[in-house]
Amino acid sequence: MGKDKLRRFAIVEHYPHFIQPPLGEKCSLLGKWRQDYFKNDNPIVVELGCGKGEYTVGLAQRNPTINYIGVDIKGARMYIGAKEALELDLKNVAFLRTKVDFITDSFEKDEVDEIWLTFSDPQRKKPNKRLTAKPFIERYRKILKTGGFIHLKTDSSILFEYSEEQIKEHKYPHEIISWNIYEDLHLLGSDEERETLQIRTHYETLFTAKGSIIKYAKFRIH
Ligand SMILES: C[S@@+](CC[C@H](N)C(=O)[O-])C[C@H]1O[C@@H](n2cnc3c(N)ncnc32)[C@H](O)[C@@H]1O
């Protein structure tokens, strides 16, 4: 790890809203995020593979009565969003450093209301490691309440094509599957949704500058 990454990691580790359970062990907040961490009964939305956490922070600013948790394994990246949340004094934000593979160690059945997958790694050679692959969907099904939405936003045609196939093959109910969301914004149900879709993450900015088209799907898994 480079010097700056080490510096950021050393800082973020001490933030009160940065939670880091030992990998493979149960998180002490499992089943208790509302009661022990947020101290309210509001819905919980998680951003998986949040990187710098633009959706976590952006959504938290817009919706103070919803709790947001950014999840990633790279603490030095999460430092950016965690620092911003601190500066903005957002009480409805936490960052959880873990692998999504172990997500059921951090949330119990039905504890999560909604999931965002933002510019997830396409995993070109390892389809089973894609965050929309069946083993991951099975994990989400354990923590996501019935009817809760999964939002997938990506530049990757490989990941999107694969995810669309998964949605259709497993008959996941879907509201929208768009191969060009900025052309299809009018298909979304509300101004709020249109506005939300325009939050740009770090990777979105990078890929858009290279001419990538941004894709979006909103679906359920039960
Ligand atoms: C391409 S980056 C996108 C980051 C951010 N969402 C954005 O749009 O800028 C993918 C992120 O997912 C994280 N990631 C990938 N697979 C993961 C896994 N299995 N568990 C936790 N984090 C993962 C990586 O560490 C990385 O930060």
The ligand as a Gaussian input file, in Angstrom:
#p B3LYP/6-31G(d) Opt

LIG

0 1
 C      -14.813000      -0.207000      -9.893000
 S      -14.847000       0.203000      -8.195000
 C      -16.307000       1.229000      -8.053000
 C      -16.275000       2.070000      -6.809000
 C      -17.430000       3.063000      -6.676000
 N      -18.703000       2.373000      -6.504000
 C      -17.501000       3.982000      -7.844000
 O      -18.446000       3.859000      -8.655000
 O      -16.627000       4.849000      -7.960000
 C      -15.394000      -1.324000      -7.456000
 C      -15.278000      -1.320000      -5.946000
 O      -15.849000      -2.505000      -5.447000
 C      -15.022000      -3.027000      -4.415000
 N      -15.250000      -4.476000      -4.397000
 C      -15.217000      -5.318000      -5.448000
 N      -15.522000      -6.560000      -5.072000
 C      -15.742000      -6.507000      -3.730000
 C      -16.101000      -7.465000      -2.750000
 N      -16.294000      -8.749000      -3.066000
 N      -16.254000      -7.044000      -1.482000
 C      -16.064000      -5.736000      -1.137000
 N      -15.726000      -4.786000      -2.032000
 C      -15.582000      -5.168000      -3.311000
 C      -13.617000      -2.630000      -4.794000
 O      -12.776000      -2.578000      -3.665000
 C      -13.847000      -1.263000      -5.436000
 O      -13.729000      -0.204000      -4.511000

